[in-house]
Amino acid sequence: MNKSDSPASAAEVVVAGHICLDVIPAMHGGKPGQAIGELLVPGKLVDIGAAQLSTGGAVPNTGIALHRLGFPVKLMGKVGDDLFGGAILSILKGYGEGLADGMIVGAGESSSYTIVINPPGVDRIFLHCTGANDTFSADDVSQAALAGARLFHFGYPPLMRRMYEDGGAELERTLSAAKSGGLTVSLDLARPDPESLAGQADWQAILKRSLPHVDVFLPSFEEILYMLRPSRYREFSERHGTTELLAYADGPLLSSLAEELLGMGAAVVALKLGEHGLYVRTTGSPERLREMGLCAPAAGKLEAWQGKEMLAPCYRVEVAGTTGAGDCTIAGFLAGLLKGLSAEETLLAAVGTGAFNVERADAVSGIPGWDGLQSRIAAGWPQRETGLSLPGWSREFADGIWSPDVGK
């Protein structure tokens, strides 16, 4: 069943892709540095508290953040006709009337869920079932469902089996259908388990066939390093003893990755850098910028988007949690496009939305309306230092954005 073809559900933005139910039991005990295996011992009864239920994934995180910023949004994820699916739909409806109208309910399918085991002082462990996300296909996104929208955002294809099978044919079909409808198309990723089928897919080949249909590409640094430079990813991981590699990004590597992605067809590449901020590089081709669809820069602002390379550090906040921070940063970036802002203003809107996110423990309750976001930025909200090596870059103190010195 798909309710998204209803005229009443028309929206300015369609956010499609991965959605799940997060089941987070309150856990007691756990000591700093204790391994999870020391707490969860076979045969042992572990006393826990009430479970918190929330939605997770690109669809609710980016979509609801855009909704809270004030944009008419249609959420288009797939759930099963089971209890977890009903819980997901109920949670979405709680954020706004009609938000769940674009959701797809697969008869006889199981909904995706994640059990988050998070004892105090112990690294979290996630038990994830991809569920109905695995059967999401281009056929679930009809042209009627996109009617009236200006922007189509798709998130987390590495967690959706149909999207990476057969060399990414279904992902290409999904994105090209939206692009052919004249919409601006944006794409976000997720880092797959290297041992999984998704982790072993040829992501470089998948991106080569998909990015010609993508205007704005917004992966994280670690995701794209894993997909484009797997040997470099392994080298970094082995040398530093971790797969958390954000601290080892630098200006030349970011520029090289973005250049390769622009060469594959994207018009705008934004690489999420966690606590270090957001890096953006744009095409030097005015023709490609004009082809960005209904959110393409206006003629008078085309030059303000052409051939840009910038990095905005995060704003200073008291961090309560980082759940959904990247998804909300994306929402801020897309909001800037929808508002017709310059590249610099859009970049600041992105890191500003991400900063509001981390002031709350959950993914979206901290996101303000658009005016609240802009007021805080305009009031001189202080920024963090980026902490990355940026040789040959300098900071534009007027707007808090770093850029290369070439041509200045």
C-alpha positions as CSV (number, residue, x, y, z in Angstrom):
1,M,0.0,0.0,0.0
2,N,1.3,3.4,-0.9
3,K,-0.5,6.5,0.2
4,S,2.0,8.9,-1.3
5,D,0.1,9.4,-4.6
6,S,-2.6,11.4,-2.8
7,P,-2.8,15.1,-4.0
8,A,-3.2,16.1,-0.3
9,S,0.3,14.8,0.4
10,A,2.1,17.1,-2.1
11,A,5.2,18.7,-0.6
12,E,8.1,20.8,-1.5
13,V,10.6,18.2,-0.4
14,V,10.5,14.4,-0.7
15,V,12.8,12.5,1.6
16,A,13.1,8.9,0.7
17,G,15.2,5.9,1.7
18,H,16.1,4.1,4.9
19,I,13.9,4.1,8.0
20,C,13.9,1.9,11.1
21,L,12.6,1.7,14.7
22,D,15.2,2.2,17.4
23,V,14.6,0.2,20.5
24,I,16.8,1.5,23.3
25,P,16.5,-0.2,26.7
26,A,17.6,1.7,29.7
27,M,20.6,-0.1,31.0
28,H,22.2,0.1,34.4
29,G,25.7,-0.9,35.5
30,G,28.7,-0.9,33.3
31,K,32.1,0.5,34.3
32,P,34.4,2.8,32.3
33,G,36.5,0.7,30.0
34,Q,34.5,-2.4,30.6
35,A,34.0,-4.6,27.5
36,I,30.4,-5.4,26.5
37,G,31.1,-9.1,26.8
38,E,31.8,-8.6,30.5
39,L,28.3,-7.3,31.0
40,L,26.3,-9.5,28.7
41,V,27.4,-13.0,29.9
42,P,25.6,-16.1,28.5
43,G,23.1,-17.4,31.0
44,K,23.1,-14.2,33.1
45,L,19.9,-12.3,33.7
46,V,20.6,-8.6,33.2
47,D,18.3,-6.2,34.9
48,I,17.3,-3.3,32.6
49,G,14.8,-0.4,32.6
50,A,12.0,0.7,30.3
51,A,12.7,0.9,26.6
52,Q,12.7,4.1,24.6
53,L,11.2,3.9,21.1
54,S,12.3,6.3,18.4
55,T,12.6,6.4,14.6
56,G,16.0,6.2,13.0
57,G,17.5,6.5,9.5
58,A,17.8,9.2,6.9
59,V,14.0,9.5,6.3
60,P,12.9,10.6,9.8
61,N,16.1,12.4,10.7
62,T,16.6,14.6,7.7
63,G,12.9,14.7,6.8
64,I,11.7,15.8,10.3
65,A,14.6,18.3,10.6
66,L,13.4,19.9,7.4
67,H,9.9,19.9,8.7
68,R,10.9,21.6,11.9
69,L,12.8,24.2,9.9
70,G,9.5,25.0,8.2
71,F,9.5,23.2,4.9
72,P,6.5,21.1,3.6
73,V,8.0,17.5,3.6
74,K,6.8,14.1,2.4
75,L,8.5,11.1,4.1
76,M,8.8,8.1,1.8
77,G,10.2,5.0,3.6
78,K,9.0,1.4,3.6
79,V,7.8,-0.5,6.6
80,G,6.0,-3.8,7.1
81,D,2.5,-4.3,8.2
82,D,3.6,-5.5,11.7
83,L,3.7,-4.0,15.2
84,F,7.0,-2.2,14.6
85,G,5.7,-0.7,11.4
86,G,2.7,0.6,13.3
87,A,5.0,2.1,15.9
88,I,7.1,3.9,13.2
89,L,4.0,5.4,11.6
90,S,2.6,6.5,15.0
91,I,5.8,8.2,15.9
92,L,6.0,10.0,12.5
93,K,2.4,11.2,12.9
94,G,3.3,12.7,16.3
95,Y,5.7,15.1,14.6
96,G,3.1,16.6,12.3
97,E,-0.2,15.9,10.5
98,G,0.3,14.2,7.2
99,L,4.0,13.4,7.7
100,A,3.4,9.7,7.4
101,D,1.1,10.0,4.3
102,G,3.9,9.1,1.9
103,M,5.0,6.0,3.7
104,I,4.9,2.6,2.0
105,V,3.5,-0.4,3.9
106,G,4.6,-3.7,2.5
107,A,2.1,-6.5,3.0
108,G,3.6,-9.4,4.9
109,E,7.0,-7.7,5.3
110,S,8.9,-7.1,8.5
111,S,9.9,-3.5,9.5
112,S,13.4,-2.6,10.1
113,Y,14.6,-2.1,13.7
114,T,17.7,-1.6,15.7
115,I,18.3,-2.7,19.3
116,V,20.7,-0.2,20.8
117,I,22.6,-1.7,23.8
118,N,24.2,1.2,25.5
119,P,25.3,0.6,29.1
120,P,26.8,3.6,30.9
121,G,30.6,3.7,30.4
122,V,30.6,1.0,27.7
123,D,30.8,1.4,23.9
124,R,27.4,0.9,22.3
125,I,26.5,-2.1,20.3
126,F,23.8,-2.1,17.6
127,L,21.7,-5.1,16.5
128,H,20.2,-4.1,13.2
129,C,17.5,-5.7,11.0
130,T,17.2,-4.0,7.6
131,G,13.7,-5.4,7.1
132,A,11.5,-3.8,4.5
133,N,14.2,-1.4,3.4
134,D,15.7,-4.3,1.5
135,T,12.7,-4.4,-0.9
136,F,12.4,-0.6,-1.5
137,S,12.6,-0.1,-5.3
138,A,12.3,2.6,-7.9
139,D,8.7,1.4,-8.4
140,D,7.9,2.7,-4.9
141,V,8.6,6.3,-6.1
142,S,6.1,7.2,-8.8
143,Q,6.0,10.5,-10.7
144,A,2.6,11.2,-9.1
145,A,4.3,10.9,-5.7
146,L,6.8,13.6,-6.7
147,A,4.3,16.0,-8.1
148,G,4.7,19.5,-6.7
149,A,8.1,18.8,-5.1
150,R,11.3,20.8,-5.9
151,L,13.8,18.5,-4.2
152,F,14.2,14.7,-3.9
153,H,16.6,13.5,-1.2
154,F,17.6,9.8,-0.9
155,G,19.4,8.4,2.1
156,Y,21.4,5.3,3.1
157,P,21.4,3.0,0.0
158,P,24.1,0.8,1.6
159,L,21.4,-0.3,4.1
160,M,18.9,-1.2,1.3
161,R,19.7,-4.4,-0.6
162,R,17.8,-3.6,-3.8
163,M,19.9,-0.4,-4.1
164,Y,23.3,-2.0,-4.2
165,E,22.5,-5.3,-5.9
166,D,23.2,-5.7,-9.7
167,G,25.8,-3.0,-9.6
168,G,23.4,-0.3,-8.3
169,A,20.9,-0.6,-11.2
170,E,17.9,0.1,-8.9
171,L,19.6,3.1,-7.2
172,E,20.3,4.6,-10.7
173,R,16.7,4.0,-11.7
174,T,15.4,5.7,-8.6
175,L,17.6,8.8,-8.9
176,S,17.2,9.2,-12.7
177,A,13.4,9.0,-12.3
178,A,13.4,12.0,-9.9
179,K,15.9,13.8,-12.0
180,S,13.9,13.4,-15.2
181,G,11.0,15.0,-13.4
182,G,13.0,18.2,-13.1
183,L,13.7,17.9,-9.3
184,T,17.0,18.7,-7.7
185,V,18.3,15.3,-6.5
186,S,20.5,14.8,-3.4
187,L,22.1,11.6,-2.1
188,D,23.4,10.6,1.3
189,L,25.2,7.3,2.2
190,A,25.9,5.1,5.2
191,R,29.1,3.2,5.9
192,P,28.4,-0.6,5.5
193,D,29.9,-3.4,7.5
194,P,33.0,-4.5,5.4
195,E,32.0,-8.1,6.0
196,S,28.5,-7.7,4.7
197,L,27.2,-7.9,1.1
198,A,26.9,-4.2,1.0
199,G,30.4,-3.8,2.3
200,Q,31.7,-6.0,-0.5
201,A,29.8,-4.2,-3.3
202,D,31.7,-2.3,-5.9
203,W,30.7,1.2,-4.7
204,Q,33.0,3.0,-7.0
205,A,31.2,1.5,-9.9
206,I,27.8,2.1,-8.3
207,L,28.6,5.8,-7.8
208,K,29.9,6.2,-11.4
209,R,26.5,5.1,-12.7
210,S,24.5,7.0,-10.0
211,L,26.2,10.4,-9.6
212,P,25.3,11.7,-13.1
213,H,21.7,11.8,-11.8
214,V,22.7,13.5,-8.5
215,D,23.0,17.2,-8.0
216,V,24.1,17.3,-4.4
217,F,26.1,14.5,-2.9
218,L,26.5,14.5,0.9
219,P,28.5,11.5,2.3
220,S,30.7,11.5,5.3
221,F,34.5,11.5,4.8
222,E,34.8,8.0,6.2
223,E,32.1,6.6,4.0
224,I,33.5,8.0,0.8
225,L,37.1,7.1,1.7
226,Y,36.0,3.5,2.3
227,M,34.2,3.4,-1.1
228,L,36.6,5.3,-3.3
229,R,40.0,4.5,-1.7
230,P,39.6,1.2,0.1
231,S,43.4,0.6,0.3
232,R,43.9,4.0,1.9
233,Y,41.0,3.3,4.3
234,R,42.6,0.1,5.4
235,E,46.0,1.7,5.7
236,F,44.7,4.5,7.9
237,S,42.7,2.0,10.0
238,E,45.6,-0.3,10.6
239,R,48.1,2.5,11.2
240,H,45.9,4.2,13.8
241,G,44.1,1.2,15.2
242,T,40.6,2.5,14.6
243,T,38.0,2.9,11.9
244,E,37.1,6.4,13.2
245,L,39.3,8.3,10.8
246,L,37.9,11.9,10.8
247,A,40.9,13.3,12.6
248,Y,43.1,12.1,9.7
249,A,41.3,14.0,6.9
250,D,43.3,16.9,5.5
251,G,42.8,19.5,2.8
252,P,44.6,17.7,0.0
253,L,42.7,14.4,0.6
254,L,39.4,16.2,0.9
255,S,40.0,18.1,-2.3
256,S,41.1,14.9,-4.2
257,L,38.0,13.0,-3.1
258,A,35.7,15.8,-4.1
259,E,37.3,16.3,-7.4
260,E,36.8,12.6,-8.2
261,L,33.1,12.8,-7.3
262,L,32.6,16.0,-9.3
263,G,34.2,14.1,-12.2
264,M,31.6,11.4,-11.8
265,G,28.8,13.9,-12.4
266,A,27.7,15.6,-9.1
267,A,27.4,19.4,-9.2
268,V,28.0,19.9,-5.5
269,V,29.9,17.6,-3.1
270,A,29.6,18.1,0.7
271,L,31.7,15.8,2.9
272,K,30.5,15.6,6.5
273,L,33.4,15.8,9.0
274,G,31.7,15.3,12.3
275,E,33.1,17.6,15.0
276,H,35.5,19.1,12.5
277,G,32.7,20.7,10.4
278,L,31.5,20.4,6.7
279,Y,33.6,20.6,3.6
280,V,32.0,21.7,0.3
281,R,33.3,21.7,-3.3
282,T,31.3,22.7,-6.3
283,T,31.6,22.3,-10.0
284,G,33.3,25.0,-12.1
285,S,30.8,24.4,-14.9
286,P,27.9,27.0,-15.0
287,E,26.1,24.6,-17.4
288,R,26.1,21.9,-14.8
289,L,24.9,24.3,-12.1
290,R,22.0,25.4,-14.3
291,E,21.0,21.7,-14.7
292,M,20.5,21.2,-11.0
293,G,16.8,21.2,-11.3
294,L,14.2,23.3,-9.5
295,C,16.6,24.3,-6.7
296,A,19.4,25.4,-9.1
297,P,21.0,28.7,-8.1
298,A,19.2,31.7,-9.6
299,A,20.9,33.4,-12.6
300,G,22.1,36.2,-10.3
301,K,23.7,33.8,-7.8
302,L,25.2,31.3,-10.3
303,E,28.7,32.8,-9.8
304,A,28.3,32.6,-6.1
305,W,28.1,28.8,-6.4
306,Q,30.6,28.2,-9.2
307,G,34.0,26.6,-8.5
308,K,33.8,26.9,-4.7
309,E,35.9,25.0,-2.2
310,M,35.2,25.8,1.5
311,L,35.1,24.3,5.0
312,A,32.9,25.6,7.8
313,P,33.9,24.5,11.4
314,C,31.1,23.5,13.8
315,Y,29.5,26.1,16.0
316,R,30.3,26.0,19.8
317,V,27.6,24.2,21.8
318,E,27.3,22.0,24.9
319,V,27.0,18.5,23.4
320,A,24.2,16.3,24.8
321,G,24.3,13.7,22.0
322,T,25.3,13.2,18.4
323,T,22.4,11.0,17.2
324,G,21.4,12.2,13.7
325,A,23.9,15.1,13.6
326,G,25.0,14.3,10.1
327,D,21.4,13.9,8.9
328,C,20.4,17.3,10.4
329,T,23.4,18.9,8.9
330,I,22.2,17.7,5.5
331,A,18.7,19.1,6.3
332,G,20.3,22.5,6.9
333,F,22.2,22.4,3.6
334,L,19.1,21.4,1.7
335,A,17.2,24.2,3.4
336,G,19.8,26.7,2.1
337,L,19.3,25.4,-1.4
338,L,15.5,25.6,-1.1
339,K,15.8,29.2,0.2
340,G,18.1,30.2,-2.7
341,L,21.0,31.2,-0.5
342,S,24.7,31.5,-1.6
343,A,27.0,28.6,-1.1
344,E,28.6,30.3,2.0
345,E,25.2,31.0,3.6
346,T,24.1,27.4,2.8
347,L,27.2,26.0,4.4
348,L,26.6,28.0,7.6
349,A,23.0,26.9,7.7
350,A,24.1,23.3,7.5
351,V,26.6,23.4,10.4
352,G,24.2,25.6,12.4
353,T,21.4,23.0,12.1
354,G,23.9,20.3,13.1
355,A,24.9,22.3,16.1
356,F,21.3,22.6,17.2
357,N,20.9,18.9,16.9
358,V,23.7,18.0,19.3
359,E,22.3,20.2,22.0
360,R,19.7,17.5,22.6
361,A,20.2,13.8,23.1
362,D,17.7,12.7,20.4
363,A,17.9,13.4,16.7
364,V,15.4,16.2,16.0
365,S,13.8,17.8,19.0
366,G,16.5,20.6,19.2
367,I,16.0,21.8,15.6
368,P,14.4,25.3,15.6
369,G,12.4,27.1,12.9
370,W,14.3,28.8,10.1
371,D,14.2,32.2,11.6
372,G,15.6,30.9,14.9
373,L,18.5,29.3,13.1
374,Q,19.3,32.4,11.1
375,S,19.0,34.7,14.1
376,R,21.5,32.7,16.1
377,I,24.0,32.7,13.2
378,A,23.6,36.4,12.6
379,A,24.1,37.1,16.3
380,G,27.8,36.0,16.1
381,W,27.5,32.4,17.2
382,P,31.2,31.4,17.9
383,Q,32.7,28.5,16.0
384,R,35.1,25.8,17.0
385,E,38.5,25.3,15.5
386,T,38.4,22.7,12.8
387,G,41.4,20.7,14.1
388,L,42.2,19.4,10.6
389,S,45.4,20.1,8.6
390,L,44.6,22.6,5.9
391,P,47.8,23.6,4.2
392,G,47.4,26.7,2.0
393,W,44.0,27.5,3.4
394,S,43.0,30.6,5.4
395,R,39.9,31.6,7.4
396,E,37.6,34.3,6.2
397,F,36.8,35.8,9.6
398,A,33.8,37.7,8.3
399,D,31.8,34.5,7.8
400,G,33.8,31.9,9.7
401,I,34.6,29.8,6.6
402,W,38.0,28.4,5.5
403,S,39.0,28.3,1.9
404,P,42.2,27.8,-0.2
405,D,44.4,30.8,-0.7
406,V,44.7,30.2,-4.4
407,G,43.4,33.2,-6.4
408,K,43.1,35.5,-3.4
